[in-house]
């Protein structure tokens, strides 16, 4: 049976979302950490921005291929062992990116290694652990866990810019990867206890049974029209918004802002995505999740209009709007997946959605780079953003009432 109150869930399992947040931040270090490195890498080797960002495209496509198998592995052995192995591998792989020598093929090989290293820390690992421990307060627990990406979006551009200024971009990547491992790994070891790994018993700790998995099978979920709509919304969202995040610093520097100022403004995205995630988590526990997501997915439309009309002068409101949306994307998708399909095959089904999220992440920044290389600016990509985010919003708005849990 489920715990009676959300308070009981938090009292027993508060460490899981907090540790999961650090783990999720680690899983996106190569995505949110790349933006401030794009210009110095391109200038050092005489590369186009498309060449520089193509490494991330390789990494996210590899992650997409393994999304479902990793989800099935989570369903089979649980998340903890993958998390403990994946944190040091991911941080070390990011540090190795700094060994790039100017060969594009070596650069792509380093990114392939980056992709393989991040497989054990994909979002499925952290969200599955939270779903196994939280039922009544699942929306807020997901929000806190996924705030890890918000912390990454706020911290990594600032940290990267400081390290680049002090040591150059190659040494900066090594220091950033190793410093983050020293912070995140001990917390994961101590606090990341999932439904398959009970925490040490304490006399005064409430004993809460792990909810028995309920839901549809993997193939039943795949055949559902709801699943198709979630796939479409996931793909369109990451294609557009992740491209805006990765290219936010270059967009502003092209408009005349100094790199340090642009990086500071990029950190606002992360700060406001924390507010967006926590606010979204509270809303998801109180209102129909499809409507919450549909409204939030329209915020990038306003961001694109401001950038097209005001350029760098609108950087602050654009950062705020992107941050609020970035704070909702995975939260909404993963919450809707648990409510429409249950937890029986959650790892595998969310792994499939992670494929769409990864493909969008892989192609969006590359497409923005290609638009810049061809046209000398980002206006065409911003116009595309308007159309795609309206379509993503409609895909969520049309969802039926969930079959599992409460609304």
C-alpha positions, 0 to 999 in steps of 0.5 A, a space after each residue: 500500500 502507498 504511504 498515507 501522506 507526502 510528508 511520510 514519503 519525504 521523511 523516509 526518502 528525502 535523500 533520494 531526490 537530492 542525490 538524484 539531482 547531483 546525478 542528473 546534473 552529472 549526466 548533462 555536464 557535456 551538454 550544459 557545459 559545452 556552450 562556453 567552450 564552443 568559441 575557444 575550441 573553434 578558434 583554436 583549431 579553425 573549426 566551424 561551430 558545426 564541427 565543434 558541436 557535432 561531437 555532442 550530436 554523436 554523443 546524444 545519438 549514441 545515448 538515444 540508441 541505448 535509451 531502451 536497453 538502459 531502461 530495461 537494465 534499470 527495470 532488471 537490476 535497479 538504478 543504484 549500481 548504474 549510478 555508482 559506476 556512471 558518475 566517475 566514468 562521466 566526469 573522467 570522460 568530460 575531462 578527457 575532452 580537453 586532450 583534443 589535438 585539432 583532429 576532427 576525428 580524434 574529437 569525435 572519438 572523444 565524444 564517442 567515449 563521452 557518450 558511452 560513459 554517460 549511459 549509466 547516468 541517463 535520466 531513467 536511472 534517477 527518475 526510476 529511483 524517485 518513482 519507486 519511493 514517491 507516489 503522493 508527492 511524485 511531482 515535487 520529488 521529480 522536480 527536485 531530482 531534475 533540478 540537477 539539470 537546472 544547477 548544471 545550466 546555472 553552474 557549468 557556464 559560469 564555472 567553465 568561463 572562470 576556468 577558461 580564463 584562468 587555465 585555458 579551455 583544455 585544462 579547464 575541461 579537466 578541472 571541471 570534470 574532476 571537481 564535479 566528481 569530487 562533489 557528486 560521487 560521495 553524495 551518491 554513494 551515501 544517499 542514493 538508496 532506491 526501492 531495490 536497495 533499502 536504507 539502513 534501519 533506524 529505530 525512529 525511522 518510519 517503515 514504508 513499503 515499496 509500492 508494488 509496480 502497476 501499469 502496462 507492459 512495454 509493448 502495450 505502451 509502445 502501441 498507445 497513441 498517448 506514447 506517440 504524442 509524448 514522443 513527438 512533444 519530447 523530440 520537438 522540445 529538445 530540438 528547439 530549447 536545448 539548441 537555444 541553451 547551447 547557443 545562448 552564449 554565442 547568440 549574445 556574443 554575436 550581438 556584441 556582448 563580452 563573453 563573461 557577460 554572456 556567460 553570466 546571463 546564461 547562468 540565469 537560465 539555470 537559476 530560473 529553471 530551478 524555480 520552473 522545476 519546483 513550480 512545475 512539480 507543485 502544479 503537477 501534483 495539483 492540476 492536470 499535467 497535460 494542461 500544465 505542460 501545454 502552457 509551459 511549452 509555449 514560453 519558448 515562443 515568447 523567447 524567440 519573438 523577443 530575440 528576433 525583435 530586441 536581440 541582446 537587449 532582451 537577453 534577461 527576459 529571454 533567459 528567464 523564459 527559457 529557464 522556466 521552460 527548461 525547468 519543466 520539460 523532463 518533469 512533465 514528460 516523466 510525470 505523464 509517463 508514470 501516470 499514463 503507463 504506470 511503473 511496471 515497465 517504466 524504465 523501458 518506456 521512459 527509455 524510449 522517450 529518452 530516445 526522442 529527447 536525445 535525438 532532439 538534443 543531438 540534432 537541435 544544436 547541430 541544426 542551429 550551428 548549420 543555420 549560423 554557418 550558412 546564414 551568419 545568424 540564428 534568425 531562421 532557427 528562431 523562426 523554426 522554434 516558434 512553429 515547433 513549440 506550438 506543435 509540442 504544446 498541442 501534442 500535450 494538450 490533446 492527451 486523454 485523462 491518465 489511467 494510473 495515479 491521481 490527477 
